[in-house]
Amino acid sequence: MIRNILEYLEKTAKRLPDKIAFSGAEGTITFAELEETAKRIGTYLTRFGGRSCPIAVMMQKTPVSVAAFLGAVYSGNFYTPIDVTMPKERVLSIRPQVLLIDEKSRKAANNLGYEGKIIVLEELLETEIDDALLWKIRRSVIDTDPLYALFTSGSTGVPKGVVISHQAVVNLTEWYTEAFSISDAEIIGNQAPFYFDSSVKDLYAVLKTGAQMEIIPKMLFSFPKKLLEYLEEKQINYIDWVPSALCIVVNTGALENFQPSYLKKIMFCGEAMPTKQFNQWREKYPDAMFANIYGPTETTVDCTYYIVDREFADDEPLPIGYTDVFILNGDRLAAEGESGELCVRGRCLALGYYNNPEKTAEAFIQNPLNPYYPEKIYKTGDIAKYNERGEIVFLARKDHQIKHMGHRIELGEIETAVNSIEGIETGVCLYDEGTQRILLFYCGTEETTQAYILKCLRDKVPKYMFPNLMLKLEKIPQTLNGKIDRLALKEYYDNDKQNT
């Protein structure tokens, strides 16, 4: 039984030492090189003495950055991927023991105001490996120790660090590689950033099976024709992307003109896949395996999946699975056709939120169906139902949490950031599902122009959370009990849209 994900790496490095594990524009790294580099990094990090502490990894997305993640694990700690474009307030909220960067990220790191130890990767790659020390650390690590933490938005506007254990990632990796028959013959085309939880599947599927992962340059997703040509050039046969990346390929007509010949498995996750665009993909790849995969960060990336093996009309939603999760209507199971909140139990659950026991207690609760012994479940906040085939169909979010450009976002986090800007009196966010735009309604001084707000937001929230449309009002409408009247704001927006 696998107790530590490093066992995946070590077994595969022994079996396939010279096989390329990760590749991209910045070069390649074999399994043997990956293990050696990770051990060097891990040995160096042990001098800081921490155990089960967060180590922030702020690097360009390259093959060697994977070694940095694993190096943090070798040292007995857990890693937190940090994108170089992340706002400093989010990075500093993590309070990492160490900030591990590469040379290209030095300038961004220096601008953070981080007062702890900053380590540059290139300066420690010649560290002599201390196998005895690393083994001593390994013996003290158990499978419920944390492996990584990824930050997701909170309804209060404060980011929450979701802490995931070795056990949970082993559970994910085992079912994921088995369900989709991933082997060392796979060349996985990676789309998700390393700070986005979907990339976890790519990383650990590679470590377990000996598959190869190709890091696709981000800019190619803005040029679908070149993206498809890249897939062909690299002989990529497996992709697991957010639906928006797949949709842009068909919406621009690129797939009509060229279909990469090696593609055999096409997965999608992170947001609802429009069935019309899915059908266009399936028309071009009638013999490929397609799967709709579902799960929030708190359930270790994904917790259920649906292999699409039948025809769907363009207006028929794709299911997300069968019975791996359950739907509660109050404190009872929802009946067929009855909507309720999607809940998850089992080994996939996160340990909770880092340094946030209150939010952990709110989201991870005792199973109301089981009064006999402790059993935690996670309330996803997603509304779903069972269709007549017993398949689970996602309906909507329970609160104001949205899925935008593949990211799970709380509108409250954007509002908190906007309201902290000098000159802003009130800021309220809504989301237009039809146009997939984040809307900001606000009141403020004459200086609070749209350009000014965007400039201020750069240090507060990631760029994908920037409002797409900003409407300045004289006054924010309120309900009779003094709360913000979001329905009135929606009506105002709808009328404004019709008049323009």
C-alpha positions as CSV (number, residue, x, y, z in Angstrom):
1,M,0.0,0.0,0.0
2,I,1.3,3.5,-0.9
3,R,1.6,5.7,2.2
4,N,3.6,8.6,0.7
5,I,3.4,9.9,-2.8
6,L,7.2,9.8,-3.0
7,E,6.9,6.1,-3.4
8,Y,5.3,6.6,-6.8
9,L,8.3,8.6,-7.9
10,E,10.9,6.2,-6.6
11,K,9.3,3.1,-8.0
12,T,8.9,4.6,-11.4
13,A,12.4,6.1,-11.4
14,K,13.7,2.6,-10.7
15,R,11.6,1.1,-13.5
16,L,12.0,3.8,-16.1
17,P,15.0,6.0,-15.0
18,D,15.8,7.5,-18.5
19,K,12.2,8.0,-19.6
20,I,11.1,11.7,-19.8
21,A,8.7,12.5,-17.1
22,F,8.0,16.2,-17.7
23,S,8.7,18.3,-20.7
24,G,8.0,21.8,-22.0
25,A,9.5,24.9,-23.6
26,E,12.0,25.1,-20.7
27,G,13.4,21.6,-21.3
28,T,12.8,18.1,-20.1
29,I,13.5,16.0,-17.0
30,T,13.7,12.2,-16.7
31,F,12.3,10.2,-13.8
32,A,15.8,9.6,-12.4
33,E,16.7,13.3,-12.8
34,L,13.5,14.3,-11.1
35,E,14.2,12.0,-8.1
36,E,17.7,13.2,-7.7
37,T,16.8,16.9,-8.0
38,A,13.9,16.6,-5.6
39,K,16.2,14.9,-3.1
40,R,18.8,17.7,-3.4
41,I,16.1,20.3,-2.8
42,G,14.7,18.2,0.1
43,T,18.1,17.8,1.8
44,Y,18.7,21.6,1.6
45,L,15.3,22.4,3.0
46,T,15.8,20.2,6.1
47,R,18.2,22.8,7.5
48,F,15.2,24.9,8.4
49,G,13.9,22.3,10.8
50,G,10.2,22.4,10.2
51,R,7.8,19.5,9.8
52,S,4.4,19.6,8.2
53,C,4.9,23.3,7.5
54,P,3.9,25.2,4.3
55,I,6.7,25.8,1.8
56,A,5.6,28.3,-0.9
57,V,7.0,27.5,-4.3
58,M,6.9,30.6,-6.5
59,M,8.3,29.6,-9.9
60,Q,7.7,29.6,-13.6
61,K,5.7,26.6,-14.8
62,T,8.6,24.3,-15.8
63,P,9.6,20.6,-15.4
64,V,12.0,21.5,-12.6
65,S,9.3,23.2,-10.6
66,V,7.8,19.8,-10.1
67,A,11.0,18.8,-8.5
68,A,10.6,21.8,-6.1
69,F,7.2,20.5,-5.0
70,L,8.6,17.0,-4.4
71,G,11.6,18.5,-2.6
72,A,9.3,20.2,-0.1
73,V,7.8,16.8,0.5
74,Y,11.1,15.1,1.0
75,S,11.9,17.6,3.7
76,G,8.9,16.5,5.6
77,N,6.8,19.6,4.8
78,F,4.0,20.4,2.3
79,Y,4.1,22.7,-0.7
80,T,1.9,25.5,-1.8
81,P,2.2,26.5,-5.5
82,I,2.3,30.3,-6.0
83,D,1.9,31.9,-9.4
84,V,4.3,34.8,-10.1
85,T,1.4,37.0,-11.0
86,M,-0.5,36.4,-7.8
87,P,-1.2,39.5,-5.7
88,K,1.1,39.9,-2.7
89,E,-1.8,40.0,-0.2
90,R,-2.7,36.5,-1.1
91,V,0.8,35.2,-1.0
92,L,1.6,36.7,2.4
93,S,-1.6,35.3,3.9
94,I,0.0,31.8,3.5
95,R,2.8,32.7,6.0
96,P,5.1,30.1,4.5
97,Q,8.1,28.8,6.4
98,V,10.3,29.3,3.3
99,L,9.7,30.9,-0.1
100,L,11.3,28.8,-2.8
101,I,11.8,30.7,-6.1
102,D,13.6,30.4,-9.4
103,E,15.9,33.0,-10.8
104,K,13.2,34.3,-13.2
105,S,10.8,34.9,-10.2
106,R,13.3,36.9,-8.1
107,K,12.0,40.3,-9.0
108,A,8.4,39.3,-8.3
109,A,9.5,37.8,-5.0
110,N,11.4,40.9,-3.9
111,N,8.2,43.0,-4.5
112,L,6.2,40.9,-2.0
113,G,7.6,42.3,1.2
114,Y,8.0,38.7,2.5
115,E,10.1,38.8,5.6
116,G,11.0,35.2,5.8
117,K,13.8,33.2,4.1
118,I,13.8,33.3,0.2
119,I,15.7,30.5,-1.5
120,V,16.7,30.5,-5.1
121,L,16.4,27.1,-6.7
122,E,19.5,27.5,-9.0
123,E,21.7,28.1,-5.9
124,L,20.9,24.8,-4.2
125,L,20.9,22.3,-7.1
126,E,24.4,21.1,-6.2
127,T,23.4,20.2,-2.6
128,E,24.8,16.8,-1.6
129,I,22.0,14.4,-1.0
130,D,21.7,13.1,2.6
131,D,19.8,9.8,2.1
132,A,20.0,8.8,5.8
133,L,18.4,12.1,6.9
134,L,15.7,11.9,4.2
135,W,14.9,8.3,5.2
136,K,14.7,9.3,8.9
137,I,12.1,12.0,7.9
138,R,10.2,9.5,5.8
139,R,9.8,7.1,8.6
140,S,8.1,9.8,10.7
141,V,5.6,10.7,8.0
142,I,2.1,9.1,7.9
143,D,-0.4,9.0,5.1
144,T,-2.7,11.6,6.8
145,D,0.1,14.2,6.9
146,P,-0.4,17.2,4.5
147,L,1.0,17.0,0.9
148,Y,0.0,20.4,-0.4
149,A,-2.3,23.4,0.2
150,L,-4.1,25.2,-2.6
151,F,-5.9,28.5,-1.9
152,T,-9.5,29.0,-2.9
153,S,-11.8,31.9,-2.4
154,G,-13.9,32.4,0.7
155,S,-17.3,34.0,1.1
156,T,-15.9,36.5,3.5
157,G,-13.4,37.6,1.0
158,V,-10.5,35.9,2.7
159,P,-8.8,33.1,0.8
160,K,-8.9,29.7,2.3
161,G,-6.0,27.3,2.2
162,V,-7.3,23.8,1.4
163,V,-5.0,21.2,3.0
164,I,-4.7,17.9,1.2
165,S,-3.1,14.7,2.6
166,H,-1.0,12.1,1.0
167,Q,-3.8,9.6,1.6
168,A,-6.2,11.7,-0.4
169,V,-3.9,12.1,-3.4
170,V,-3.1,8.4,-3.4
171,N,-6.9,7.7,-3.4
172,L,-7.3,10.2,-6.3
173,T,-4.4,8.8,-8.3
174,E,-5.4,5.2,-7.9
175,W,-9.0,5.6,-9.2
176,Y,-8.1,8.2,-11.8
177,T,-5.4,6.1,-13.5
178,E,-7.5,2.9,-13.3
179,A,-10.7,4.5,-14.5
180,F,-9.0,6.0,-17.6
181,S,-6.5,3.3,-18.2
182,I,-3.5,5.6,-17.9
183,S,-0.1,3.9,-18.6
184,D,3.4,4.8,-19.6
185,A,2.2,5.1,-23.2
186,E,0.2,8.3,-22.4
187,I,1.6,11.7,-23.4
188,I,-0.5,14.1,-21.3
189,G,-1.0,17.6,-22.6
190,N,-1.1,19.7,-19.5
191,Q,-3.3,22.9,-19.6
192,A,-4.0,23.7,-15.9
193,P,-1.7,26.0,-14.0
194,F,0.1,24.3,-11.0
195,Y,-1.8,26.5,-8.6
196,F,-5.1,25.2,-10.0
197,D,-6.0,21.8,-8.5
198,S,-6.8,20.1,-11.8
199,S,-3.1,19.9,-12.5
200,V,-2.7,17.5,-9.5
201,K,-4.2,14.7,-11.6
202,D,-1.6,15.2,-14.4
203,L,1.3,15.3,-12.0
204,Y,0.6,12.2,-10.0
205,A,-0.7,10.2,-12.9
206,V,2.8,10.7,-14.4
207,L,4.6,9.7,-11.2
208,K,2.5,6.5,-10.7
209,T,2.4,5.2,-14.3
210,G,5.5,6.5,-16.0
211,A,3.4,8.6,-18.5
212,Q,4.9,11.8,-19.9
213,M,3.5,15.2,-19.3
214,E,4.0,18.0,-21.8
215,I,3.5,21.5,-20.4
216,I,1.6,23.3,-23.1
217,P,2.6,27.0,-23.4
218,K,-0.2,29.2,-22.1
219,M,-0.1,31.5,-25.1
220,L,-1.2,28.7,-27.4
221,F,-4.7,28.6,-25.8
222,S,-5.2,32.0,-27.4
223,F,-4.4,30.6,-30.8
224,P,-6.4,27.4,-31.3
225,K,-4.9,26.5,-34.7
226,K,-1.4,26.6,-33.3
227,L,-2.6,24.8,-30.2
228,L,-3.9,21.9,-32.3
229,E,-0.7,21.8,-34.3
230,Y,1.3,21.6,-31.1
231,L,-0.7,18.6,-29.9
232,E,0.1,16.9,-33.2
233,E,3.8,17.8,-33.0
234,K,4.2,16.5,-29.5
235,Q,2.0,13.4,-30.2
236,I,-0.2,14.2,-27.3
237,N,-2.9,11.5,-26.8
238,Y,-4.5,12.5,-23.5
239,I,-5.9,15.8,-22.3
240,D,-7.8,16.8,-19.2
241,W,-8.8,20.5,-19.7
242,V,-11.3,23.0,-18.5
243,P,-14.3,23.2,-20.9
244,S,-13.5,26.8,-21.8
245,A,-10.2,25.6,-23.4
246,L,-12.1,23.0,-25.4
247,C,-14.8,25.4,-26.4
248,I,-12.5,28.0,-27.8
249,V,-11.1,25.4,-30.2
250,V,-14.6,24.6,-31.7
251,N,-16.0,28.1,-31.4
252,T,-13.2,29.5,-33.6
253,G,-13.7,26.7,-36.2
254,A,-10.1,25.4,-35.7
255,L,-11.3,21.8,-35.2
256,E,-13.1,21.8,-38.5
257,N,-9.9,22.4,-40.3
258,F,-7.5,20.2,-38.4
259,Q,-7.8,17.3,-36.0
260,P,-4.7,16.1,-34.2
261,S,-4.3,12.4,-35.0
262,Y,-3.0,11.1,-31.7
263,L,-5.8,12.2,-29.4
264,K,-7.5,9.2,-27.8
265,K,-8.7,10.4,-24.4
266,I,-10.4,13.8,-23.9
267,M,-11.4,14.7,-20.3
268,F,-12.9,17.9,-19.0
269,C,-13.4,19.3,-15.5
270,G,-13.6,22.5,-13.5
271,E,-16.9,23.9,-14.9
272,A,-19.9,22.7,-16.9
273,M,-19.1,21.5,-20.4
274,P,-21.7,22.9,-22.9
275,T,-23.2,19.9,-24.7
276,K,-23.3,21.7,-28.0
277,Q,-19.5,22.1,-28.1
278,F,-19.0,18.6,-26.7
279,N,-20.9,17.2,-29.5
280,Q,-18.7,19.0,-32.0
281,W,-15.7,17.4,-30.4
282,R,-17.3,14.0,-30.4
283,E,-18.2,14.3,-34.1
284,K,-14.5,14.7,-34.9
285,Y,-13.4,11.9,-32.5
286,P,-16.1,9.3,-32.5
287,D,-13.8,6.6,-31.2
288,A,-12.2,8.6,-28.4
289,M,-12.9,8.2,-24.7
290,F,-14.7,11.3,-23.3
291,A,-15.3,11.9,-19.6
292,N,-17.0,14.6,-17.6
293,I,-15.2,14.9,-14.3
294,Y,-16.5,16.7,-11.2
295,G,-15.1,17.8,-7.8
296,P,-14.2,20.9,-5.7
297,T,-10.8,21.5,-4.3
298,E,-11.9,20.3,-0.9
299,T,-12.5,16.7,-2.3
300,T,-9.0,16.4,-3.7
301,V,-9.6,17.8,-7.2
302,D,-12.3,15.3,-8.3
303,C,-14.7,12.9,-6.6
304,T,-16.9,11.6,-9.4
305,Y,-16.8,11.1,-13.1
306,Y,-19.0,10.2,-16.1
307,I,-17.7,8.4,-19.1
308,V,-19.8,9.8,-21.9
309,D,-20.9,6.7,-23.7
310,R,-24.3,7.7,-25.2
311,E,-25.7,10.5,-27.3
312,F,-26.8,13.8,-25.8
313,A,-28.9,16.5,-27.4
314,D,-27.3,20.0,-27.5
315,D,-29.7,21.2,-24.8
316,E,-29.3,18.2,-22.6
317,P,-26.8,18.6,-19.7
318,L,-24.0,16.1,-19.4
319,P,-24.1,14.1,-16.1
320,I,-21.2,14.2,-13.7
321,G,-21.4,10.7,-12.3
322,Y,-23.5,8.1,-10.5
323,T,-23.3,7.3,-6.8
324,D,-19.8,8.2,-5.6
325,V,-21.4,11.3,-4.0
326,F,-24.9,11.8,-2.6
327,I,-27.5,14.5,-2.6
328,L,-29.1,15.8,0.5
329,N,-32.5,17.6,0.7
330,G,-32.3,18.8,4.3
331,D,-31.2,15.9,6.4
332,R,-32.5,13.2,4.0
333,L,-31.4,11.8,0.7
334,A,-33.0,13.5,-2.3
335,A,-35.4,11.4,-4.4
336,E,-35.1,11.0,-8.2
337,G,-35.7,14.3,-9.9
338,E,-35.5,16.2,-6.6
339,S,-32.8,18.8,-6.2
340,G,-30.6,19.1,-3.2
341,E,-27.0,19.9,-2.1
342,L,-24.3,17.7,-3.4
343,C,-22.3,16.2,-0.5
344,V,-19.1,14.1,-0.4
345,R,-17.6,11.6,2.1
346,G,-14.6,9.3,2.1
347,R,-10.8,9.3,1.8
348,C,-10.9,12.1,-0.8
349,L,-11.8,14.8,1.8
350,A,-9.4,17.5,2.6
351,L,-8.0,17.8,6.1
352,G,-9.7,21.2,6.3
353,Y,-8.7,24.8,5.8
354,Y,-5.2,25.9,6.9
355,N,-5.3,27.9,10.2
356,N,-9.1,28.4,9.9
357,P,-11.0,26.0,12.2
358,E,-14.2,28.0,12.0
359,K,-14.5,27.7,8.3
360,T,-13.4,24.0,8.5
361,A,-16.2,23.3,11.0
362,E,-18.8,25.0,8.7
363,A,-17.9,23.0,5.6
364,F,-16.9,19.6,7.0
365,I,-19.7,18.4,9.1
366,Q,-21.0,15.2,10.7
367,N,-23.0,13.1,8.2
368,P,-26.6,13.7,9.2
369,L,-27.5,10.3,7.9
370,N,-25.2,8.6,10.4
371,P,-25.8,9.4,14.1
372,Y,-23.8,6.3,15.3
373,Y,-20.1,7.2,14.9
374,P,-18.0,10.2,13.6
375,E,-18.1,10.5,9.8
376,K,-17.3,13.8,8.2
377,I,-18.8,14.9,4.9
378,Y,-18.1,18.0,2.8
379,K,-21.0,20.2,1.8
380,T,-20.1,21.4,-1.7
381,G,-22.7,24.2,-2.0
382,D,-23.6,22.7,-5.4
383,I,-27.2,22.0,-6.2
384,A,-27.8,18.8,-8.2
385,K,-30.3,16.0,-8.8
386,Y,-30.6,12.4,-10.0
387,N,-32.1,12.0,-13.5
388,E,-34.2,9.1,-14.6
389,R,-31.1,7.0,-15.3
390,G,-29.7,7.5,-11.8
391,E,-27.1,9.9,-13.1
392,I,-26.1,13.0,-11.2
393,V,-26.7,16.3,-13.0
394,F,-25.3,19.5,-11.7
395,L,-27.8,22.4,-11.6
396,A,-26.4,25.5,-10.0
397,R,-24.4,27.0,-7.1
398,K,-26.1,27.3,-3.8
399,D,-24.6,30.7,-3.0
400,H,-22.7,33.4,-4.8
401,Q,-19.8,31.2,-5.7
402,I,-19.2,31.1,-9.4
403,K,-17.2,29.1,-12.0
404,H,-15.4,31.6,-14.3
405,M,-12.7,30.7,-16.8
406,G,-12.2,27.3,-15.0
407,H,-11.7,28.9,-11.6
408,R,-13.9,28.6,-8.6
409,I,-14.5,32.1,-7.3
410,E,-16.4,33.7,-4.4
411,L,-17.8,37.1,-5.5
412,G,-17.3,38.1,-1.9
413,E,-13.6,38.1,-2.2
414,I,-13.8,40.5,-5.1
415,E,-16.1,42.7,-3.2
416,T,-13.8,42.8,-0.2
417,A,-10.9,43.8,-2.4
418,V,-12.9,46.5,-4.2
419,N,-14.3,47.9,-0.9
420,S,-10.8,48.2,0.5
421,I,-9.8,50.7,-2.3
422,E,-9.6,54.3,-1.2
423,G,-12.5,56.3,-2.6
424,I,-14.8,53.3,-3.0
425,E,-18.0,53.6,-0.9
426,T,-19.7,50.3,-1.8
427,G,-18.9,47.6,-4.3
428,V,-21.2,44.7,-5.2
429,C,-20.5,41.9,-7.7
430,L,-22.9,39.8,-9.7
431,Y,-22.2,37.3,-12.5
432,D,-23.9,37.2,-15.9
433,E,-24.0,33.5,-16.8
434,G,-25.1,34.3,-20.4
435,T,-22.1,36.4,-21.3
436,Q,-19.8,34.9,-18.6
437,R,-18.9,38.3,-17.2
438,I,-18.2,39.4,-13.7
439,L,-20.1,42.6,-13.0
440,L,-19.1,45.2,-10.5
441,F,-21.6,47.9,-9.3
442,Y,-20.0,50.6,-7.2
443,C,-20.3,54.0,-5.7
444,G,-17.3,56.2,-5.1
445,T,-15.5,59.5,-5.6
446,E,-14.7,61.0,-9.0
447,E,-11.2,59.5,-8.8
448,T,-12.6,55.9,-8.7
449,T,-12.5,55.4,-12.5
450,Q,-12.4,51.9,-14.0
451,A,-8.7,52.2,-14.8
452,Y,-8.0,53.2,-11.2
453,I,-9.9,50.3,-9.8
454,L,-8.1,47.8,-12.0
455,K,-4.8,49.2,-11.0
456,C,-5.6,48.9,-7.3
457,L,-6.9,45.3,-7.8
458,R,-3.6,44.1,-9.2
459,D,-2.1,43.6,-5.7
460,K,-5.3,42.2,-4.2
461,V,-6.8,39.5,-6.4
462,P,-5.7,37.4,-9.3
463,K,-6.3,38.7,-12.8
464,Y,-8.9,36.1,-13.6
465,M,-11.0,37.7,-10.8
466,F,-11.0,41.2,-12.3
467,P,-14.5,42.5,-13.1
468,N,-15.3,42.3,-16.8
469,L,-17.9,45.1,-16.6
470,M,-18.0,48.0,-14.1
471,L,-21.1,50.2,-13.6
472,K,-20.8,53.3,-11.4
473,L,-24.1,54.2,-9.5
474,E,-25.1,57.2,-7.4
475,K,-26.5,54.8,-4.8
476,I,-26.6,51.0,-4.2
477,P,-30.3,49.9,-3.8
478,Q,-31.3,48.3,-0.5
479,T,-34.1,46.0,0.6
480,L,-36.6,47.0,3.3
481,N,-34.4,45.4,6.0
482,G,-31.4,47.4,4.9
483,K,-29.5,44.7,2.9
484,I,-28.1,45.2,-0.6
485,D,-30.9,44.5,-3.1
486,R,-29.1,42.2,-5.6
487,L,-32.3,41.6,-7.5
488,A,-32.7,45.3,-8.2
489,L,-29.1,45.4,-9.4
490,K,-29.7,42.5,-11.7
491,E,-32.8,44.3,-13.1
492,Y,-30.8,47.4,-13.6
493,Y,-28.1,45.5,-15.5
494,D,-30.7,43.7,-17.6
495,N,-32.4,47.0,-18.6
496,D,-29.1,48.6,-19.3
497,K,-28.1,45.7,-21.5
498,Q,-31.3,46.0,-23.5
499,N,-30.8,49.7,-24.0
500,T,-27.3,49.5,-25.3
